[in-house]
Amino acid sequence: MALEFMEPIAKFIPSIKGPTSPLSLKEKLFWTGIVLVVYFILYNTYAFGINQAEVTNPLFELISIIFAAKIGSLITIGIGPIVLASILLQLFNGAGLIKFDQNNMEEKARFQSMQKLAAIVLGIVESFIFVLTGYVPVSNHAMIGAVILQLVIGAITIIYLDEIMTKWGITSGINLFIASGVSYDIIAGTLGILLPGAITAIQTGGATAISEAVLAFAPLLFSIIVFLISIYAYEIKVELPLVFEQLRGIGGRLPIPFLYVSVLPVILATSLEMSLTVWFRIIANVHGAFANFTKFIALYQPVNGQLQLNGGLVYLISPTFPLPYPAPAGIGGYRQYFTYLLTHTTQLFLPFGGVLAVPEWIHIIVYTVVLVILCIVFGKFWIEMTGQSPKHVADQLQSVGWQIPGFRRDPRIIENVLNKYIPTVTVLGSIFVGLLAAFATLTGALGTGMGILLTVGILYMLYQQLEQEHLYEAYPILNKIVKE
């Protein structure tokens, strides 16, 4: 499907005008700072009519961090609509449902307008869903419309802040918001939870006061461990030598990083798992002949006035626990947390009667194994749908005139060489991010494994971009050569 139909529609979609001349690094940093200030104002401003006392559901902590959102705030929706719109359109493009030439500026503009329109529509739809399903607690029914309107305005504001960053800043808004949200979560968690916990442990006194105070900072320690492992993983790569056929002596390297698909597999896998915990809430109150079957799928029970996922197959594959706390801080520390995991059991209602007690350590194993399997599936799916498979990469290298020295200039030969690396790296990288995310979640690391992985990747790209900007400013001729 061609995108000509977007031509008349695009005229009615507001757009941020880009700069008329190249911006200096100082100007880009200035606009980045302004966008960041606006983002944090929205982040820390609750929507009028929200019941703040009930905005404490840890089930959605992972999704909130990934989507740079804060439940109950004006940016409750976060970057979710932008990400989802991008994923859907990229999949449609990969599947051939829509067609556009990325080298054609007019078609590229139509595609961007379509993506922005899809993000706005998704932002409006999600605002309705979040409020009407109780995901965002409203103080009274009379305020439902007002809260929805505020969330819609917040979602659209984030979309245009992202566009400002893309045209005026040093990175995309998505990258900036994710990195800022994770960094804020780590700092706020350290100052608001860990530090008071350590002070309380010391004030309580006793023989274990010092050890309890040290243990209070364990989530920060696990965050640092995940951060260092992530940095190391981003540096691992295989480099294949390349030569340019038409110009002898001109060569290069094709890097195939260990995290070839970045953290996208674990984002998609966790989003699916967390979405299941929301979707199956509709069967929470089913009674009669199908009651046991619905409880076998997902068992929901009221906890502190909210429906909590406490058992069933969906529970076994989710990173949640039966108590309404962000583990392990909310249960009283790591000693109580590990004791709980070793001794507690949850109910698994069998479809045809009977109840099976499932230990929490079984839950941990099932959750981790399923997460890793989903990461592998999504990783392999993603490289096929986004043009990162060996065949697509071989065709791209062939089209620009690159070849691997020692091999004939044939895309099939190049594909065979790439097949020795890309599929293996994709699987290993997907397993790695799945295990690291599970480790961070189960140990209560601040920022979560996915958040830290994303932040490390974003900061790494930002460092490279700043280095490039500095090089261009020092040697303007390089910028001219690259653009030509």
VEXDREN-2710 file (C-alpha; in Angstrom, 1 decimal):
% VEXDREN-2710
k/r/px/py/pz
1/MET/0.0/0.0/0.0
2/ALA/1.5/3.3/-1.1
3/LEU/1.4/6.4/1.2
4/GLU/-0.1/9.0/-1.1
5/PHE/-3.3/9.0/1.0
6/MET/-1.3/10.8/3.7
7/GLU/-0.7/13.8/1.6
8/PRO/-3.9/15.7/2.4
9/ILE/-4.0/14.4/6.0
10/ALA/-0.4/15.5/6.8
11/LYS/-1.5/19.2/6.2
12/PHE/-3.7/19.0/9.3
13/ILE/-1.0/17.4/11.6
14/PRO/1.0/20.1/13.4
15/SER/4.8/19.8/12.9
16/ILE/7.9/21.2/14.6
17/LYS/9.9/23.2/12.1
18/GLY/13.6/22.3/12.0
19/PRO/16.5/24.7/12.1
20/THR/17.3/26.5/8.9
21/SER/21.1/26.1/9.4
22/PRO/23.2/23.5/11.2
23/LEU/23.2/23.9/15.0
24/SER/26.3/24.0/17.0
25/LEU/26.9/21.5/19.8
26/LYS/26.2/24.3/22.4
27/GLU/22.8/25.1/20.8
28/LYS/21.9/21.4/20.7
29/LEU/22.8/21.1/24.4
30/PHE/20.7/24.2/25.2
31/TRP/17.5/22.7/23.5
32/THR/18.2/19.3/25.1
33/GLY/18.3/21.0/28.5
34/ILE/14.9/22.8/27.9
35/VAL/13.2/19.6/26.8
36/LEU/14.6/17.8/29.8
37/VAL/13.3/20.4/32.2
38/VAL/9.8/20.2/30.6
39/TYR/9.9/16.4/30.8
40/PHE/10.7/16.4/34.5
41/ILE/8.0/19.0/35.2
42/LEU/5.4/16.7/33.5
43/TYR/7.0/13.7/35.2
44/ASN/6.5/15.1/38.7
45/THR/3.0/16.7/38.2
46/TYR/0.1/14.5/39.0
47/ALA/-3.0/14.8/36.9
48/PHE/-5.8/16.7/38.7
49/GLY/-8.4/14.2/39.9
50/ILE/-5.9/11.3/40.4
51/ASN/-6.1/9.4/43.7
52/GLN/-2.4/9.5/44.5
53/ALA/-2.7/7.2/47.5
54/GLU/-3.6/4.3/45.2
55/VAL/-0.8/4.9/42.6
56/THR/1.4/2.2/44.2
57/ASN/1.0/-0.8/41.9
58/PRO/4.5/-2.4/41.4
59/LEU/3.1/-4.7/38.6
60/PHE/3.7/-2.0/36.1
61/GLU/7.1/-0.7/37.3
62/LEU/9.0/-2.4/34.5
63/ILE/6.7/-1.0/31.8
64/SER/6.8/2.5/33.4
65/ILE/10.6/2.5/33.2
66/ILE/10.7/1.2/29.7
67/PHE/8.2/3.8/28.5
68/ALA/9.7/6.7/30.5
69/ALA/6.4/7.2/32.3
70/LYS/5.1/7.7/35.8
71/ILE/1.7/6.3/36.7
72/GLY/-0.8/9.1/37.7
73/SER/1.4/11.9/36.3
74/LEU/0.6/13.9/33.2
75/ILE/2.9/11.5/31.3
76/THR/1.3/8.3/32.5
77/ILE/1.2/7.2/28.8
78/GLY/4.9/8.1/28.3
79/ILE/6.6/7.2/25.1
80/GLY/4.5/4.0/24.7
81/PRO/2.5/5.4/21.7
82/ILE/5.6/6.5/19.9
83/VAL/7.3/3.1/20.4
84/LEU/4.2/1.1/19.5
85/ALA/3.5/3.2/16.4
86/SER/7.1/2.8/15.2
87/ILE/7.1/-1.0/15.9
88/LEU/3.8/-1.5/14.1
89/LEU/4.7/0.6/11.0
90/GLN/8.1/-1.0/10.8
91/LEU/6.5/-4.5/10.9
92/PHE/4.0/-3.4/8.2
93/ASN/6.8/-2.1/6.1
94/GLY/8.8/-5.3/6.6
95/ALA/5.8/-7.5/5.7
96/GLY/5.2/-5.4/2.6
97/LEU/1.8/-4.1/3.7
98/ILE/3.0/-0.5/3.2
99/LYS/5.7/0.6/0.8
100/PHE/7.9/3.7/0.8
101/ASP/11.3/4.6/-0.5
102/GLN/13.5/5.9/2.4
103/ASN/15.6/7.7/-0.1
104/ASN/12.6/9.7/-1.4
105/MET/12.2/12.7/0.8
106/GLU/8.5/13.1/0.0
107/GLU/7.7/9.5/0.8
108/LYS/9.8/9.6/3.9
109/ALA/7.9/12.7/5.1
110/ARG/4.6/10.9/4.5
111/PHE/5.8/7.9/6.5
112/GLN/6.8/10.2/9.4
113/SER/3.4/12.0/9.3
114/MET/1.7/8.6/9.4
115/GLN/3.8/7.5/12.3
116/LYS/3.0/10.7/14.2
117/LEU/-0.7/10.3/13.5
118/ALA/-0.6/6.7/14.6
119/ALA/1.2/7.8/17.8
120/ILE/-1.4/10.5/18.6
121/VAL/-4.3/8.0/18.0
122/LEU/-2.6/5.4/20.2
123/GLY/-2.0/8.0/22.9
124/ILE/-5.7/8.9/22.9
125/VAL/-6.8/5.3/22.9
126/GLU/-4.4/4.3/25.7
127/SER/-5.5/7.3/27.8
128/PHE/-9.1/6.0/27.7
129/ILE/-8.0/2.4/28.5
130/PHE/-5.8/3.4/31.4
131/VAL/-8.5/5.4/33.1
132/LEU/-11.6/3.2/32.3
133/THR/-9.9/0.0/33.4
134/GLY/-8.8/1.4/36.7
135/TYR/-5.1/1.2/35.8
136/VAL/-5.0/4.9/36.7
137/PRO/-7.0/5.4/39.9
138/VAL/-9.4/8.4/39.8
139/SER/-10.6/10.1/43.0
140/ASN/-14.3/10.1/41.8
141/HIS/-16.3/9.2/38.7
142/ALA/-17.0/12.9/37.9
143/MET/-13.3/13.4/37.2
144/ILE/-12.9/10.6/34.6
145/GLY/-13.3/12.8/31.6
146/ALA/-11.0/15.5/33.0
147/VAL/-8.3/12.9/33.8
148/ILE/-8.5/11.3/30.3
149/LEU/-8.1/14.8/28.7
150/GLN/-5.0/15.5/30.8
151/LEU/-3.4/12.2/29.9
152/VAL/-4.2/12.8/26.2
153/ILE/-2.5/16.3/26.4
154/GLY/0.5/14.8/28.2
155/ALA/0.8/12.0/25.6
156/ILE/0.7/14.4/22.7
157/THR/3.2/16.7/24.5
158/ILE/5.7/13.9/24.8
159/ILE/5.2/13.2/21.0
160/TYR/6.1/16.7/20.2
161/LEU/9.0/16.9/22.7
162/ASP/10.4/13.9/21.0
163/GLU/10.1/15.7/17.6
164/ILE/11.9/18.8/19.1
165/MET/14.7/16.6/20.3
166/THR/15.0/14.9/16.9
167/LYS/15.4/18.2/15.1
168/TRP/17.0/20.4/17.7
169/GLY/18.7/18.2/20.3
170/ILE/21.6/15.8/20.5
171/THR/19.6/12.6/20.5
172/SER/16.1/11.4/20.1
173/GLY/13.5/12.3/22.7
174/ILE/12.8/8.5/23.3
175/ASN/16.5/8.0/24.2
176/LEU/16.6/11.1/26.4
177/PHE/13.4/10.3/28.3
178/ILE/14.3/6.6/28.9
179/ALA/17.9/7.4/30.2
180/SER/16.5/10.3/32.3
181/GLY/13.7/8.2/33.8
182/VAL/16.0/5.3/34.7
183/SER/18.6/7.7/36.2
184/TYR/15.9/9.5/38.2
185/ASP/14.5/6.1/39.4
186/ILE/18.0/5.1/40.7
187/ILE/18.6/8.4/42.4
188/ALA/15.1/8.7/43.9
189/GLY/15.2/5.0/45.0
190/THR/18.6/5.5/46.7
191/LEU/17.6/8.7/48.5
192/GLY/14.0/7.9/49.1
193/ILE/14.2/4.2/50.1
194/LEU/17.7/2.8/50.6
195/LEU/19.2/5.7/52.6
196/PRO/16.3/6.0/55.0
197/GLY/16.4/2.2/55.4
198/ALA/20.1/2.2/56.3
199/ILE/19.5/5.1/58.8
200/THR/16.7/3.2/60.4
201/ALA/18.8/0.1/60.7
202/ILE/21.6/2.0/62.4
203/GLN/19.2/3.8/64.8
204/THR/17.6/0.5/65.8
205/GLY/21.0/-0.7/67.0
206/GLY/22.0/-4.2/67.9
207/ALA/24.6/-6.6/66.7
208/THR/23.3/-6.7/63.1
209/ALA/22.9/-2.9/62.7
210/ILE/25.9/-2.4/60.5
211/SER/25.2/-5.5/58.3
212/GLU/21.5/-4.4/57.9
213/ALA/22.6/-0.9/56.9
214/VAL/24.9/-2.3/54.3
215/LEU/22.2/-4.7/53.0
216/ALA/19.9/-1.8/52.6
217/PHE/22.1/-0.6/49.8
218/ALA/22.1/-4.0/48.1
219/PRO/19.6/-2.9/45.3
220/LEU/22.0/-0.1/44.4
221/LEU/24.9/-2.5/44.4
222/PHE/23.0/-4.9/42.1
223/SER/22.3/-1.9/39.8
224/ILE/26.0/-1.1/39.6
225/ILE/26.8/-4.8/38.8
226/VAL/24.2/-4.8/36.0
227/PHE/25.5/-1.5/34.8
228/LEU/29.1/-2.8/34.5
229/ILE/28.0/-6.0/32.9
230/SER/26.0/-4.1/30.4
231/ILE/28.9/-1.8/29.5
232/TYR/31.1/-4.9/29.0
233/ALA/28.5/-6.6/26.8
234/TYR/28.1/-3.5/24.6
235/GLU/31.8/-3.6/23.9
236/ILE/31.8/-7.2/22.7
237/LYS/31.6/-7.5/19.0
238/VAL/32.8/-9.4/15.9
239/GLU/34.3/-7.4/13.1
240/LEU/34.4/-8.7/9.6
241/PRO/36.9/-7.0/7.2
242/LEU/35.4/-5.3/4.1
243/VAL/36.9/-3.9/1.0
244/PHE/35.4/-1.5/-1.6
245/GLU/35.6/-3.1/-5.0
246/GLN/35.7/0.1/-7.1
247/LEU/38.5/1.8/-5.0
248/ARG/41.5/-0.3/-4.2
249/GLY/43.0/0.4/-0.8
250/ILE/39.7/1.6/0.7
251/GLY/38.5/-0.8/3.3
252/GLY/36.5/-1.0/6.5
253/ARG/34.9/-3.3/9.0
254/LEU/31.4/-4.6/9.6
255/PRO/30.8/-4.8/13.3
256/ILE/28.4/-7.5/14.5
257/PRO/27.9/-6.6/18.2
258/PHE/27.1/-9.2/20.8
259/LEU/23.9/-7.3/21.6
260/TYR/23.0/-7.4/17.9
261/VAL/19.3/-6.6/18.5
262/SER/20.0/-4.6/21.6
263/VAL/17.4/-5.1/24.4
264/LEU/14.4/-5.2/22.0
265/PRO/13.8/-8.9/22.7
266/VAL/13.5/-8.5/26.4
267/ILE/11.3/-5.4/26.0
268/LEU/8.9/-7.2/23.8
269/ALA/8.9/-10.3/26.0
270/THR/8.3/-8.4/29.2
271/SER/5.7/-6.2/27.6
272/LEU/3.9/-9.4/26.5
273/GLU/4.1/-10.9/30.0
274/MET/3.0/-7.8/31.7
275/SER/0.2/-7.3/29.2
276/LEU/-1.2/-10.7/30.0
277/THR/-1.5/-9.8/33.6
278/VAL/-3.7/-6.9/32.5
279/TRP/-5.7/-8.6/29.8
280/PHE/-6.7/-11.6/32.0
281/ARG/-8.2/-9.3/34.7
282/ILE/-11.4/-9.6/32.7
283/ILE/-11.8/-13.2/33.9
284/ALA/-11.2/-12.4/37.5
285/ASN/-14.8/-12.6/38.5
286/VAL/-15.9/-15.5/36.4
287/HIS/-18.0/-18.1/38.4
288/GLY/-19.7/-21.3/37.7
289/ALA/-18.5/-24.2/35.5
290/PHE/-15.5/-22.3/34.1
291/ALA/-14.3/-20.9/37.5
292/ASN/-11.6/-23.5/38.0
293/PHE/-10.4/-23.1/34.4
294/THR/-10.1/-19.3/34.7
295/LYS/-8.3/-19.7/38.0
296/PHE/-5.9/-22.2/36.3
297/ILE/-5.1/-19.5/33.8
298/ALA/-4.9/-16.6/36.2
299/LEU/-6.0/-16.3/39.8
300/TYR/-6.8/-12.8/40.9
301/GLN/-7.6/-11.9/44.5
302/PRO/-8.3/-8.5/46.2
303/VAL/-5.3/-7.1/48.1
304/ASN/-5.7/-3.7/49.8
305/GLY/-8.7/-2.9/47.6
306/GLN/-6.9/-3.9/44.3
307/LEU/-7.1/-7.1/42.3
308/GLN/-3.7/-8.8/42.6
309/LEU/-2.4/-11.6/40.4
310/ASN/-1.8/-14.4/43.0
311/GLY/-1.6/-17.6/41.1
312/GLY/-2.2/-19.5/37.8
313/LEU/-0.1/-20.0/34.7
314/VAL/0.0/-16.3/33.9
315/TYR/1.4/-15.7/37.4
316/LEU/4.1/-18.3/36.9
317/ILE/5.5/-16.6/33.8
318/SER/5.3/-13.1/35.3
319/PRO/7.9/-11.3/37.4
320/THR/5.3/-10.4/40.1
321/PHE/4.8/-11.7/43.6
322/PRO/1.6/-12.2/45.7
323/LEU/2.3/-9.3/48.0
324/PRO/1.9/-5.6/46.9
325/TYR/5.5/-4.6/47.3
326/PRO/8.5/-3.9/45.0
327/ALA/10.7/-6.9/46.1
328/PRO/12.8/-7.1/48.2
329/ALA/12.6/-3.7/49.9
330/GLY/8.9/-3.8/50.7
331/ILE/9.0/-7.1/52.5
332/GLY/11.6/-6.0/55.0
333/GLY/15.0/-6.7/53.4
334/TYR/16.9/-9.5/51.7
335/ARG/16.9/-11.9/54.5
336/GLN/13.1/-11.9/54.7
337/TYR/12.9/-11.8/50.9
338/PHE/15.0/-15.0/50.4
339/THR/13.2/-16.7/53.2
340/TYR/9.9/-15.9/51.6
341/LEU/11.1/-17.2/48.2
342/LEU/12.2/-20.5/49.8
343/THR/9.2/-21.1/52.0
344/HIS/6.2/-19.5/50.3
345/THR/3.8/-21.3/47.9
346/THR/1.1/-20.2/45.6
347/GLN/-2.0/-21.9/44.4
348/LEU/-2.4/-23.5/41.0
349/PHE/-6.0/-24.5/40.5
350/LEU/-6.3/-27.5/38.2
351/PRO/-8.9/-27.3/35.4
352/PHE/-10.8/-30.3/36.5
353/GLY/-10.6/-29.8/40.2
354/GLY/-8.0/-29.8/42.9
355/VAL/-5.3/-27.4/43.9
356/LEU/-1.5/-27.7/43.5
357/ALA/0.8/-25.8/45.8
358/VAL/3.7/-24.3/43.7
359/PRO/6.8/-23.1/45.6
360/GLU/8.0/-19.6/44.8
361/TRP/11.4/-20.9/43.7
362/ILE/9.6/-22.9/41.0
363/HIS/7.9/-19.6/40.0
364/ILE/11.4/-18.0/39.6
365/ILE/12.7/-20.8/37.4
366/VAL/9.6/-20.9/35.2
367/TYR/9.6/-17.1/34.8
368/THR/13.3/-17.0/33.9
369/VAL/13.1/-19.9/31.4
370/VAL/10.0/-18.5/29.7
371/LEU/11.5/-15.0/29.6
372/VAL/14.7/-16.4/27.9
373/ILE/12.7/-18.5/25.4
374/LEU/10.5/-15.4/24.5
375/CYS/13.6/-13.3/24.1
376/ILE/15.1/-15.8/21.6
377/VAL/11.8/-16.0/19.6
378/PHE/11.4/-12.2/19.5
379/GLY/15.1/-11.7/18.7
380/LYS/15.0/-14.0/15.7
381/PHE/11.7/-12.5/14.6
382/TRP/13.0/-9.0/14.9
383/ILE/16.0/-9.4/12.7
384/GLU/13.9/-10.9/10.0
385/MET/11.2/-8.2/10.1
386/THR/13.6/-5.2/10.3
387/GLY/16.1/-6.1/7.6
388/GLN/18.9/-7.2/9.9
389/SER/19.0/-10.8/8.8
390/PRO/22.1/-12.2/7.0
391/LYS/20.3/-12.0/3.6
392/HIS/19.2/-8.4/4.0
393/VAL/22.7/-7.3/5.3
394/ALA/24.4/-9.2/2.4
395/ASP/22.1/-7.4/-0.1
396/GLN/22.9/-4.0/1.4
397/LEU/26.6/-4.6/1.3
398/GLN/26.3/-5.8/-2.3
399/SER/24.3/-2.7/-3.3
400/VAL/26.9/-0.2/-2.1
401/GLY/29.9/-2.1/-3.5
402/TRP/31.4/-3.7/-0.4
403/GLN/32.7/-7.2/-0.3
404/ILE/34.5/-9.6/2.1
405/PRO/38.2/-10.0/1.0
406/GLY/39.0/-13.5/-0.1
407/PHE/35.4/-14.2/-1.3
408/ARG/33.7/-13.7/-4.6
409/ARG/31.5/-10.7/-4.9
410/ASP/28.2/-12.6/-4.7
411/PRO/25.5/-11.8/-2.1
412/ARG/25.0/-15.5/-1.6
413/ILE/28.6/-15.9/-0.6
414/ILE/28.4/-12.9/1.8
415/GLU/25.2/-14.3/3.2
416/ASN/26.8/-17.7/3.9
417/VAL/29.6/-15.9/5.8
418/LEU/27.2/-13.8/7.8
419/ASN/25.1/-16.9/8.6
420/LYS/28.1/-18.1/10.7
421/TYR/27.8/-15.1/13.0
422/ILE/24.4/-13.2/13.0
423/PRO/22.1/-16.1/14.0
424/THR/24.4/-17.3/16.7
425/VAL/25.0/-13.7/18.1
426/THR/21.2/-13.1/18.0
427/VAL/20.4/-16.1/20.1
428/LEU/23.3/-15.6/22.5
429/GLY/22.5/-11.9/22.9
430/SER/18.8/-12.6/23.5
431/ILE/19.7/-15.2/26.1
432/PHE/22.0/-12.7/27.8
433/VAL/19.6/-9.8/28.0
434/GLY/16.8/-12.2/29.2
435/LEU/19.0/-13.6/32.0
436/LEU/20.3/-10.2/33.0
437/ALA/16.8/-8.7/33.1
438/ALA/15.6/-11.6/35.2
439/PHE/18.6/-11.2/37.6
440/ALA/18.0/-7.5/38.0
441/THR/14.2/-8.0/38.6
442/LEU/14.6/-10.8/41.1
443/THR/17.4/-9.0/43.0
444/GLY/15.4/-5.7/43.2
445/ALA/18.1/-3.7/41.3
446/LEU/17.1/-0.1/41.0
447/GLY/16.2/0.9/37.4
448/THR/15.6/-2.7/36.4
449/GLY/17.9/-4.7/34.1
450/MET/16.1/-3.5/30.9
451/GLY/16.3/0.1/32.1
452/ILE/20.0/-0.1/32.8
453/LEU/20.7/-1.9/29.5
454/LEU/18.8/0.7/27.6
455/THR/20.5/3.5/29.5
456/VAL/24.0/2.1/28.9
457/GLY/23.2/1.7/25.2
458/ILE/21.8/5.2/25.0
459/LEU/24.7/6.8/26.8
460/TYR/27.2/4.8/24.6
461/MET/25.5/6.1/21.4
462/LEU/25.3/9.6/22.9
463/TYR/29.0/9.6/23.7
464/GLN/29.8/8.5/20.1
465/GLN/27.5/11.3/18.8
466/LEU/29.1/14.0/21.0
467/GLU/32.5/12.8/19.9
468/GLN/31.4/13.1/16.3
469/GLU/29.9/16.5/16.8
470/HIS/33.1/17.7/18.4
471/LEU/35.1/16.3/15.5
472/TYR/32.8/18.1/13.0
473/GLU/33.2/21.4/14.8
474/ALA/36.9/21.1/14.9
475/TYR/37.1/20.1/11.2
476/PRO/34.1/21.6/9.3
477/ILE/35.4/20.1/6.1
478/LEU/34.5/16.6/7.4
479/ASN/30.9/17.6/7.9
480/LYS/30.7/18.9/4.3
481/ILE/32.3/15.7/2.9
482/VAL/29.9/13.5/4.8
483/LYS/26.8/15.5/3.7
484/GLU/28.0/15.4/0.1
END
